[in-house]
Amino acid sequence: MTKYVYGPVPSRRLGQSLGISPIPSKTCNYNCIYCQLGKTTNLTNQRKRFFNPQDILSEISNAINQKGKIDYITFVGEGEPTLSKDLGFLIAETKKITSIPIAVITNGSLLSSRIVREEMRKADVIMPTFDAGNSKLYRSINRPHKEIYFNDLVTGLKKLRQEFSNELWIEVMLIKGINDSVKNLEEIRVFLDRFFPNQVQINIPSRPPMEQWVGIPNHESLNLGKIILQSSQILPLDEVGTFGSSLFSTPKDAILSITKRHPLHYNQALEIIHQFNIDKPEVYLKMIVAKQVIKILEYRKKKFIYLER
């Protein structure tokens, strides 16, 4: 069972994405109301080495050698990947062993640091989040660490665009009744005009969010968002594709490793079990649930597989 690498998993933005987690579970400097992984348990703004980077590189190399389809190698993890001091080293060393493009999914909070920006320069795509156009709304949605300020986020994104010549894709998570009004959208647009992103992608809470009251905007709000934010796309609720399981010895290992970073639809979990030639996937899945390793949550009238929170 791999510790740092998972997938490839189907991504709504990146195709078949090999996920890399350079940080421990739920280590983040945000505690977003919509987070699909639940509450941040280690709210920190201190960058450090969490794992041996050579161990991470070894898993990346092994995953690449499995010869499965990988569209992107994505540094994302179970929190904020830029908290890892090894991020720049990992990106540079991964570039030496493969031509597969590298993406970094980040909340953008540490981009005001020159060192962090320099570490990410070799990435092919940087994908920050920008959910609010004012400090008050930013703090209520993203719930950042007390050392993080809205103006620093804005400054970091502006400087990144000045220094980074590759793809900058900014994600805006729209939440019903929170940041989807015309006023809120226009405030966000003002800042996006300063960042010059290659793409603006509208996301919506597609999996059970940390706060149960978080909802999905209606079609009218989403269409307004696409127009006002000049978005290239509204991300679909569900991704299309298969989850790679070749790195795992059992379906249980695969489900636990993937679910830790990427909660699964019920049918996706069954598909993973089927890849191991298990005769009765639903019986096997019920066995894991019965052992209280994972649980089933309902959201959008669909079943999702989650680790116990």
C-alpha positions as CSV (number, residue, x, y, z in Angstrom):
1,M,0.0,0.0,0.0
2,T,1.4,3.4,-1.0
3,K,1.7,6.1,1.6
4,Y,2.1,9.3,-0.5
5,V,0.9,8.5,-4.0
6,Y,-2.7,7.5,-5.0
7,G,-4.5,6.9,-8.2
8,P,-4.5,7.7,-11.0
9,V,-7.9,9.1,-10.2
10,P,-10.3,10.7,-12.6
11,S,-10.2,14.5,-12.3
12,R,-12.8,16.9,-13.6
13,R,-10.0,19.2,-14.6
14,L,-6.9,17.1,-15.2
15,G,-8.1,13.9,-16.7
16,Q,-6.3,10.9,-15.2
17,S,-4.4,12.5,-12.3
18,L,-1.7,10.8,-10.2
19,G,-2.1,12.4,-6.8
20,I,0.9,13.2,-4.6
21,S,0.4,14.0,-0.9
22,P,3.5,15.6,0.7
23,I,1.7,16.4,3.9
24,P,-0.1,14.5,6.7
25,S,-3.9,14.1,6.7
26,K,-5.9,17.3,7.3
27,T,-2.8,19.5,7.7
28,C,-3.8,22.9,6.4
29,N,-3.8,26.6,7.0
30,Y,-7.5,26.8,6.0
31,N,-10.6,25.2,7.5
32,C,-13.0,25.7,4.5
33,I,-16.7,25.3,5.1
34,Y,-17.0,23.3,1.9
35,C,-14.0,20.9,2.4
36,Q,-14.8,17.4,1.2
37,L,-12.3,15.9,3.6
38,G,-13.9,17.4,6.8
39,K,-12.6,19.6,9.5
40,T,-8.9,20.6,9.5
41,T,-7.4,18.8,12.5
42,N,-3.9,20.3,12.2
43,L,-4.5,24.0,11.5
44,T,-1.0,25.4,11.0
45,N,0.8,27.9,8.9
46,Q,4.3,26.6,9.6
47,R,6.2,25.1,6.7
48,K,8.3,22.0,7.5
49,R,9.5,18.7,6.2
50,F,6.8,16.1,7.0
51,F,8.2,13.1,5.2
52,N,11.4,11.8,3.7
53,P,11.3,13.3,0.1
54,Q,13.2,10.3,-1.3
55,D,10.4,8.0,-0.1
56,I,7.9,10.1,-1.9
57,L,10.0,10.2,-5.1
58,S,10.4,6.4,-4.9
59,E,6.6,6.0,-4.9
60,I,6.2,8.5,-7.8
61,S,8.7,6.6,-9.9
62,N,7.1,3.3,-9.1
63,A,3.6,4.6,-10.1
64,I,5.0,6.0,-13.4
65,N,6.5,2.6,-14.2
66,Q,3.2,0.9,-13.8
67,K,2.5,2.2,-17.4
68,G,-1.1,3.2,-16.7
69,K,-2.6,6.3,-18.3
70,I,-1.5,9.5,-16.4
71,D,-2.4,12.9,-17.8
72,Y,-1.0,14.9,-14.9
73,I,1.1,14.4,-11.7
74,T,-0.7,16.5,-9.2
75,F,0.6,17.7,-5.9
76,V,-2.4,18.2,-3.7
77,G,-2.5,16.0,-0.6
78,E,-5.0,16.1,2.2
79,G,-4.6,19.8,3.1
80,E,-2.3,22.5,1.7
81,P,0.7,21.1,-0.2
82,T,2.8,24.3,0.0
83,L,3.2,23.7,3.7
84,S,5.7,21.1,2.7
85,K,9.2,22.6,2.5
86,D,10.1,19.8,0.1
87,L,7.6,20.8,-2.6
88,G,10.1,22.6,-4.8
89,F,12.5,19.7,-4.6
90,L,9.8,17.1,-5.4
91,I,8.6,19.1,-8.4
92,A,12.2,19.5,-9.8
93,E,13.2,15.8,-9.2
94,T,9.9,14.5,-10.7
95,K,10.6,16.6,-13.8
96,K,13.9,14.7,-14.2
97,I,12.2,11.3,-14.4
98,T,9.1,12.0,-16.5
99,S,7.7,14.3,-19.2
100,I,4.2,14.0,-17.7
101,P,3.0,17.6,-16.8
102,I,2.9,18.6,-13.2
103,A,0.1,20.4,-11.5
104,V,-0.1,22.0,-8.1
105,I,-3.5,22.5,-6.4
106,T,-3.2,25.1,-3.7
107,N,-5.3,27.5,-1.7
108,G,-2.8,30.2,-2.6
109,S,-2.4,31.4,0.9
110,L,1.4,31.2,0.9
111,L,2.1,32.7,-2.5
112,S,3.0,35.9,-0.9
113,S,6.3,34.1,0.0
114,R,9.0,34.5,-2.6
115,I,10.4,31.2,-1.7
116,V,7.1,29.4,-2.2
117,R,6.6,31.0,-5.6
118,E,10.1,30.0,-6.7
119,E,9.5,26.4,-5.6
120,M,6.5,26.1,-7.9
121,R,8.0,27.8,-11.0
122,K,8.8,24.4,-12.6
123,A,5.2,23.2,-12.4
124,D,3.2,23.2,-15.7
125,V,0.0,24.3,-14.1
126,I,-0.7,26.1,-10.8
127,M,-4.3,25.9,-9.6
128,P,-5.1,28.3,-6.7
129,T,-8.5,28.9,-5.1
130,F,-10.1,32.3,-4.9
131,D,-13.6,32.2,-3.4
132,A,-14.3,35.8,-2.2
133,G,-13.7,39.4,-3.2
134,N,-13.4,40.9,0.3
135,S,-11.7,40.0,3.6
136,K,-14.9,39.4,5.6
137,L,-16.3,36.9,3.2
138,Y,-12.9,35.3,2.7
139,R,-12.6,34.7,6.4
140,S,-16.1,33.2,6.7
141,I,-15.7,30.8,3.7
142,N,-12.1,29.7,4.0
143,R,-11.5,30.2,7.7
144,P,-7.8,30.8,7.4
145,H,-5.1,30.5,10.1
146,K,-4.9,33.7,12.1
147,E,-1.6,34.6,10.5
148,I,-3.1,34.7,7.0
149,Y,-4.7,37.8,5.6
150,F,-6.8,38.5,2.5
151,N,-4.4,41.2,1.2
152,D,-1.5,38.7,1.4
153,L,-3.5,36.2,-0.8
154,V,-4.1,38.9,-3.4
155,T,-0.5,40.1,-3.4
156,G,0.8,36.6,-3.7
157,L,-1.5,35.8,-6.7
158,K,-0.5,39.1,-8.5
159,K,3.2,38.3,-8.0
160,L,2.8,34.8,-9.1
161,R,1.3,35.9,-12.4
162,Q,4.2,38.3,-12.9
163,E,6.8,35.6,-12.4
164,F,5.1,32.4,-13.6
165,S,4.9,31.9,-17.4
166,N,3.1,28.6,-17.5
167,E,-0.6,27.9,-16.9
168,L,-2.5,29.6,-14.1
169,W,-6.0,28.2,-13.5
170,I,-8.0,29.8,-10.8
171,E,-10.8,27.9,-9.2
172,V,-13.8,29.7,-7.6
173,M,-16.0,27.6,-5.4
174,L,-19.5,28.9,-5.5
175,I,-21.8,28.3,-2.6
176,K,-25.5,28.8,-2.5
177,G,-26.4,32.1,-0.7
178,I,-22.8,32.7,0.4
179,N,-20.8,34.1,-2.6
180,D,-23.1,33.6,-5.6
181,S,-24.9,36.9,-5.7
182,V,-24.2,39.5,-8.4
183,K,-22.4,41.7,-5.9
184,N,-20.1,38.9,-4.7
185,L,-19.4,37.7,-8.2
186,E,-18.5,41.2,-9.4
187,E,-16.2,41.7,-6.4
188,I,-14.3,38.5,-7.3
189,R,-14.1,39.5,-11.0
190,V,-12.3,42.8,-10.0
191,F,-9.5,40.7,-8.5
192,L,-9.4,38.1,-11.3
193,D,-8.8,41.0,-13.7
194,R,-5.6,41.7,-11.7
195,F,-4.4,38.1,-11.8
196,F,-4.7,37.4,-15.6
197,P,-5.4,33.7,-15.2
198,N,-5.3,31.4,-18.3
199,Q,-8.6,29.9,-17.0
200,V,-11.2,30.6,-14.4
201,Q,-13.0,27.4,-13.4
202,I,-16.2,27.5,-11.4
203,N,-16.5,24.6,-8.9
204,I,-19.5,23.6,-6.7
205,P,-19.7,21.4,-3.6
206,S,-20.0,18.0,-5.4
207,R,-19.3,15.9,-2.3
208,P,-20.6,16.1,1.3
209,P,-19.1,19.3,2.7
210,M,-17.6,19.9,6.1
211,E,-20.5,22.1,7.1
212,Q,-23.8,20.4,6.3
213,W,-25.6,23.6,5.4
214,V,-23.3,24.3,2.5
215,G,-25.4,24.1,-0.7
216,I,-25.1,24.1,-4.5
217,P,-26.1,27.3,-6.3
218,N,-29.1,27.1,-8.7
219,H,-28.7,27.1,-12.5
220,E,-29.4,30.9,-12.7
221,S,-26.6,31.7,-10.2
222,L,-24.2,29.4,-12.0
223,N,-24.9,30.9,-15.3
224,L,-24.5,34.4,-13.9
225,G,-21.2,33.2,-12.4
226,K,-20.0,32.0,-15.7
227,I,-20.8,35.3,-17.4
228,I,-19.5,37.7,-14.7
229,L,-16.4,35.7,-13.9
230,Q,-15.8,35.1,-17.6
231,S,-15.3,31.4,-16.7
232,S,-14.0,28.9,-19.2
233,Q,-16.1,26.2,-17.6
234,I,-18.4,25.2,-14.8
235,L,-17.0,21.9,-13.4
236,P,-19.4,19.0,-13.7
237,L,-20.7,17.5,-10.4
238,D,-19.2,14.1,-11.2
239,E,-16.0,13.1,-12.8
240,V,-15.7,10.5,-15.6
241,G,-13.1,7.8,-15.7
242,T,-11.6,4.9,-13.7
243,F,-9.6,4.8,-10.5
244,G,-6.2,3.1,-10.8
245,S,-5.7,0.3,-8.3
246,S,-2.4,-1.3,-9.5
247,L,-0.4,0.2,-6.6
248,F,-2.4,-1.7,-4.1
249,S,-2.5,-5.4,-3.0
250,T,-6.2,-5.5,-1.9
251,P,-9.3,-3.5,-2.8
252,K,-9.6,-2.5,0.9
253,D,-6.1,-0.8,0.7
254,A,-7.1,0.9,-2.6
255,I,-10.4,2.3,-1.2
256,L,-8.8,3.5,2.1
257,S,-5.9,5.2,0.3
258,I,-8.0,6.9,-2.3
259,T,-10.9,7.8,0.1
260,K,-8.4,9.4,2.5
261,R,-7.8,12.1,-0.2
262,H,-10.7,11.7,-2.6
263,P,-14.1,10.6,-1.3
264,L,-15.7,8.0,-3.6
265,H,-19.1,7.6,-5.1
266,Y,-20.6,4.3,-4.0
267,N,-20.4,2.9,-7.5
268,Q,-16.8,4.0,-7.9
269,A,-15.9,2.0,-4.8
270,L,-17.7,-1.1,-6.3
271,E,-15.7,-0.6,-9.5
272,I,-12.4,-0.6,-7.6
273,I,-13.4,-3.8,-5.9
274,H,-14.4,-5.4,-9.2
275,Q,-10.9,-4.6,-10.5
276,F,-9.6,-7.2,-8.0
277,N,-12.0,-9.9,-9.4
278,I,-14.1,-10.0,-6.3
279,D,-17.3,-11.9,-7.0
280,K,-19.6,-9.9,-4.8
281,P,-18.3,-6.3,-4.6
282,E,-21.3,-5.0,-2.6
283,V,-20.8,-7.7,0.0
284,Y,-17.1,-6.9,0.3
285,L,-17.9,-3.2,0.6
286,K,-20.5,-3.8,3.4
287,M,-17.8,-5.8,5.2
288,I,-15.5,-2.8,5.3
289,V,-18.3,-0.5,6.4
290,A,-19.3,-3.0,9.1
291,K,-15.7,-2.9,10.5
292,Q,-16.2,0.9,10.9
293,V,-13.2,1.7,8.7
294,I,-15.3,3.7,6.3
295,K,-18.9,5.0,6.3
296,I,-21.5,5.9,3.8
297,L,-22.9,9.4,3.6
298,E,-25.8,10.6,1.4
299,Y,-25.6,13.9,-0.4
300,R,-27.4,15.0,-3.6
301,K,-29.4,11.8,-3.3
302,K,-26.3,9.8,-3.9
303,K,-24.2,7.6,-1.7
304,F,-20.5,8.5,-1.0
305,I,-17.8,6.5,0.7
306,Y,-15.9,8.4,3.4
307,L,-13.3,7.6,6.1
308,E,-14.7,8.0,9.6
309,R,-14.5,11.7,10.5
